[in-house]
Amino acid sequence: MRHPSVALRMSVLLAGLGALVASCQSHAPVVTTDKDALSTMERIMLSANACWFKSANPTFAKYQLAPELNSYTGRPRILIVDRGHPTGRPSLVVQAEGNPAKLEAFGPMMSGASAAQITGDVNRWANGNKGC
């Protein structure tokens, strides 16, 4: 039989690990649009490319856009990846699913200072606004 203090320490450790994992999985609120997933993600990709990358936005200077719109899973998405390691883990994933599209954004960038900007931009573009 385990000593009660060992069981207590284990439960505290597991709770702490659960909180740590949850904090790394930061998501933006799910947005639903009036369009299908593919057309929504095409619109978001074009605006992200123009507003985040071609405009030399400093938040995205060390990243590049990697669109994955041809999805066999029914979830077209765009990835924001490190310019120096484009095949590494994405820093941001924006994906949509269904008709009408349900949109979500997640990844390490959604835990940082740029999360509010990303959420605002993606929500605006998903609803048809093309402006930066």
VOSE-111524 format. One line per 3 residues: number of its first residue (from 1); for each residue x, z, y of C-alpha. Coordinates in nm, 4 decimals, always signed. Layout:
REM residues N
NUM) X:Z:Y ~ ...
***
This chain:
REM residues 132
1) +0.0000:+0.0000:+0.0000 ~ +0.1221:-0.0859:+0.3474 ~ +0.1876:+0.1765:+0.6043
4) -0.0808:+0.1694:+0.8814 ~ +0.1777:+0.1039:+1.1543 ~ +0.3014:-0.2078:+0.9694
7) -0.0545:-0.3447:+0.9524 ~ -0.1044:-0.2688:+1.3212 ~ +0.2197:-0.4446:+1.4146
10) +0.1234:-0.7477:+1.2047 ~ -0.2183:-0.7769:+1.3689 ~ -0.0651:-0.7480:+1.7181
13) +0.1954:-1.0114:+1.6266 ~ -0.0709:-1.2490:+1.4917 ~ -0.2883:-1.2014:+1.8001
16) +0.0112:-1.2753:+2.0225 ~ +0.0955:-1.5903:+1.8268 ~ -0.2653:-1.7047:+1.8532
19) -0.2607:-1.6614:+2.2302 ~ +0.0702:-1.8496:+2.2542 ~ -0.0604:-2.1432:+2.0516
22) -0.3805:-2.1543:+2.2572 ~ -0.1832:-2.1633:+2.5824 ~ +0.0174:-2.4645:+2.4610
25) -0.2990:-2.6582:+2.3817 ~ -0.4308:-2.6821:+2.7358 ~ -0.7252:-2.9198:+2.7787
28) -0.9114:-3.0512:+3.0765 ~ -1.2876:-3.0124:+3.0734 ~ -1.4587:-3.2865:+2.8740
31) -1.6223:-3.5457:+3.0982 ~ -1.8956:-3.7831:+2.9837 ~ -1.9260:-4.1251:+3.1484
34) -2.1959:-4.3890:+3.1420 ~ -1.9608:-4.6480:+2.9846 ~ -1.8132:-4.6856:+2.6368
37) -1.4745:-4.5367:+2.5450 ~ -1.2722:-4.8592:+2.5609 ~ -1.3944:-4.9758:+2.9013
40) -1.3505:-4.6219:+3.0397 ~ -0.9917:-4.6017:+2.9156 ~ -0.9119:-4.9531:+3.0434
43) -1.0293:-4.8456:+3.3900 ~ -0.8286:-4.5220:+3.3728 ~ -0.5163:-4.7034:+3.2513
46) -0.5235:-4.9545:+3.5368 ~ -0.5722:-4.6818:+3.7972 ~ -0.3089:-4.4521:+3.6439
49) -0.0587:-4.7361:+3.6416 ~ -0.1290:-4.8216:+4.0057 ~ -0.1620:-4.4685:+4.1421
52) +0.0832:-4.2697:+3.9341 ~ +0.3578:-4.5185:+3.8507 ~ +0.3594:-4.8199:+4.0830
55) +0.3058:-4.5984:+4.3883 ~ +0.6181:-4.3946:+4.2979 ~ +0.4221:-4.0689:+4.2753
58) +0.6954:-3.8006:+4.2405 ~ +0.4920:-3.6076:+3.9804 ~ +0.5303:-3.8992:+3.7382
61) +0.8815:-4.0200:+3.8336 ~ +1.0434:-3.9140:+3.5070 ~ +0.7596:-4.0490:+3.2904
64) +0.6213:-4.3829:+3.1795 ~ +0.2778:-4.5013:+3.0741 ~ +0.2186:-4.5893:+2.7090
67) -0.1324:-4.7278:+2.6557 ~ -0.2856:-4.7194:+2.3081 ~ -0.6186:-4.8859:+2.3756
70) -0.6450:-5.0690:+2.0414 ~ -0.7449:-4.7684:+1.8360 ~ -0.8671:-4.7866:+1.4799
73) -0.9949:-4.4302:+1.5111 ~ -1.2368:-4.5153:+1.7924 ~ -1.0348:-4.3076:+2.0406
76) -0.8544:-4.5349:+2.2846 ~ -0.5963:-4.3387:+2.4787 ~ -0.3079:-4.3485:+2.7195
79) +0.0068:-4.1456:+2.6740 ~ +0.2409:-4.0272:+2.9458 ~ +0.5856:-4.0052:+2.7859
82) +0.9339:-3.9112:+2.9017 ~ +1.1074:-4.2204:+3.0407 ~ +1.4306:-4.1229:+2.8603
85) +1.2581:-4.0572:+2.5256 ~ +0.9573:-4.2901:+2.5048 ~ +0.9070:-4.2313:+2.1329
88) +0.9054:-3.8520:+2.1701 ~ +0.6076:-3.6211:+2.1976 ~ +0.3787:-3.7197:+2.4897
91) +0.3583:-3.4949:+2.7943 ~ -0.0009:-3.6006:+2.8589 ~ -0.2714:-3.7624:+2.6469
94) -0.5932:-3.8941:+2.7992 ~ -0.8426:-4.0205:+2.5428 ~ -1.2066:-4.1171:+2.5174
97) -1.4516:-4.1437:+2.2316 ~ -1.8044:-4.2765:+2.1864 ~ -2.0700:-4.4505:+2.3898
100) -2.1260:-4.2977:+2.6382 ~ -1.7591:-4.2003:+2.6468 ~ -1.6534:-3.8393:+2.6138
103) -1.3175:-3.8009:+2.7805 ~ -1.0488:-3.5364:+2.7463 ~ -0.6922:-3.4837:+2.8658
106) -0.4385:-3.2550:+2.7014 ~ -0.0685:-3.1887:+2.6637 ~ +0.2029:-2.9903:+2.8396
109) +0.1314:-3.1465:+3.1808 ~ -0.2163:-2.9915:+3.1689 ~ -0.0526:-2.6475:+3.1737
112) +0.1593:-2.7186:+3.4798 ~ +0.1243:-2.7604:+3.8530 ~ +0.0021:-3.1208:+3.8168
115) -0.3044:-3.0308:+3.6045 ~ -0.5487:-3.0211:+3.8984 ~ -0.4274:-3.3587:+4.0283
118) -0.4492:-3.5154:+3.6818 ~ -0.7974:-3.3766:+3.6188 ~ -0.9248:-3.4919:+3.9584
121) -0.7751:-3.8398:+3.9266 ~ -0.8943:-3.8974:+3.5688 ~ -1.2470:-3.7732:+3.6437
124) -1.2692:-3.9934:+3.9516 ~ -1.1419:-4.3020:+3.7691 ~ -1.3691:-4.2387:+3.4692
127) -1.6667:-4.2471:+3.7042 ~ -1.5670:-4.5833:+3.8542 ~ -1.3655:-4.4886:+4.1636
130) -1.0459:-4.6972:+4.1741 ~ -0.8789:-4.5187:+4.4647 ~ -0.5662:-4.3099:+4.4471
***
